[in-house]
Each structure stands twice: as structure tokens, then as C-alpha cells.
């Protein structure tokens, strides 16, 4: 009877290992110029691809691609995208950075969510203009829009939603 060593034992599928795995075959024919965003990789709620990490867990596809083709990622270091496409796992487009570099990178590529692009935003640009033009009290406006009186005051005075590009 053949025995299997623990090092080569198959990992049983779990909730953390159902994502597809990445290996060198997944990257055949890559070019430096084009993003590689395989549609067969699951994406998390932020649009980053998820793949099994070979240890029974899941990891970001871009982090796995970096480890596979470039090398280890020091603890606390982020893997950033030169192309600005968070779904891209092309190793040519990946580099290491910190949180500050990541924020600057997001801003450079136009991926920083602000104002109405934020998922928790309740007010439209038209709502902001209406609040600023209204003569009603902040209490009345707060009840109408389902927000706090203090937030209505901030919107009206420009300390909230001050990046408003619409003339008002």
C-alpha cells in the first residue's frame, strides 16, 4: 500500500479554498503592455481577484502573482498596480509599496472614491445643491434626507461635500 507524506497530501476543499489557483501556466503569453485580468478568478467586493494560495486559504491574485514571479512580500508591505487596474495580475504591472504610496497611486489613476462615488453616499449632487440653496432649517432638512442636523449644517456650509464641482 502506498503512503502519502503530509507535505504532499491534498488539501480538502473548504470555504477558504474554493477559489481557482494560480500557477505559471496561467501566465503564458503575457505582454508587458497589456493588463491580465482573467475572468475565471473570483473578485472580492473591491474588485481584486482572489485565488487559492496553495495552503488551503485565499489570497489576493495580485499578491500571489507577485510572489510567484517576483519574490516574497515583506510583512506590512502592499502590492501596488502600475496600471491602476486592481483586477490586473500581470507581474510586469506590480510593485511593492506602503499605504501612502497606495493612496497616491489610487489618486494618480483616478481610483480614489469621493463624493457620490462612495458606496455609503446618500446625497446626490442635486441634493447638495438643493440643501445649499434652501432657506429651511437644518433640522427640517435632516428629517427630509434622513441624516443628522449637524451633517446638514456641514453640507450647507461646505465643510462636507466641499469637493462639489457643480456651481451652486
N, C-alpha and C positions, 0 to 999 in steps of 0.2 A: 504494500500500500504506500502510495506517495504521500509525503508530508509537505506542507507549505509553511515556509518561515513567516513569522509575524511581519517582517519587513515587506513581504510581497503579497500579503493577504489582501483580498479585495475589500474595499470599503463598502459597507452596506449603505444603500440609499437612505438618506434621512431628509428632514426638512431643509437642512443646510447643504445638501449635496445634490440637489435635483437640477441645478443649472448646468448647461453644457460646459465641458472642459476645454481648455486651450492647449495646443501643442504646436510644435514647429510647423506641422503640415497645414495648420490654419492660416499661416502667414506666407505661403508660397506665392510668388509672383507680385509681391508688394513693390510699389514705387515710392520714392521719397516725396514726390509731388502730391500724391492723392491720399485723402483720408481713407482709412479702412474701418468701416462701421458695419460689421456683419449683422444682418437682421436676425440671425439664428441665436444671438445672445440675448438673454433677458435683460431688460433695463430696469433700474430702480426708479423711484419717483422723481429723481433729479435728472434722469436721462443717462446715467452712467451704466455701461454694460456690466453684468455680473456673470462670473464663471466659477466653476469649482476650482479650488486651489490645490487639489491633489491630496489634501489631508482630511477630507471629509467636511470641509467648510466652504464658504463662498468668499470671494474677494472681488474687488473692482477689476474689470477686464483690463483697464489701462495699467493697473499696478502689476497684474500677472504678466502682461506683455513686457513691461519694463524689466521685471525680474528674469523672465525667460531669455530675453535678448541682450540686455544691457548689464544687469547685475543686481546685487542686493540693494534694498532701500533702507537707509538708516532709520532707526526709531524716531518718530515725530516728524519725519520728512514727507512732503506731499509730492505726488507725481502730477506735473502740470502738462498742458497741451499747447504746443506752439501754434497749432491751427485754430485753437479756440473752440473746437468741437468736442464736447465732453463724451460723445459716443465713439470717438476715434480711438483705436487701439494700435495704430501704426507706430512701431517703436521709433521711427525716424522723427515723429512729431512729439515725442515725450521727453521731458527733462525733470530734474528734481528741483524743488524749491520749498519755501516756507509759506506760512499763511499770508504774510504781507505781499510776497511776490504773487501768490494766487489771487489776492484781491486786485492787485494792479493788472494782472493778466486778464481777469474777468472784465475789468473796466475797459482795457485796451480792445478786447474783442467784442464789446457791447453785450456781454452776458450777465452784467450786474442788474438784478431786478430792482426797479424802483417804481414808486408811484403805483399806477394802475396795473403794472405787470406783476406785482407781488400777489401771491395767492390769497393772502388774508385781506386784501384791499376791498373795502365795501363801497367806497365812494368813487363815482366816475368823475372824469374831468368836468362834465357838465354839472354834476352835483357840487363840486368845489366852487365853480363859478357862481352857481345859484346861492350857495351859502355866503360867499363873499359879497354878493350884491344884495342880500336880504337885509331888511330892517327888523326882522323878527329877533326875539331874544335867543340866546344860545340854548336856553332850556327848552324852548319850543322846537328849535331845530334838532336838538339832541333826541327828543322824543320822536320826531318825524323820521330821522335817519337811523334810529336805534343805536345811538352812540352816547358817550358821556358829554356833559355840558362843557367840561374843560377841553375836550378834544375839539368840539365845535368852535370854541374860542380860539384855539390854536390854528385851526383851518382858516377861520375868518381873518386872523391877524398875520397869517403867512409863516408861522413857526412850524406848522405841519403842512405838508404838501407844498413847500416853498419852491420845489423844482418845477412847479406848474409852468408849462411852456405856453399855455393858452392865455391870451390877453384878457384881463378881467377888471 
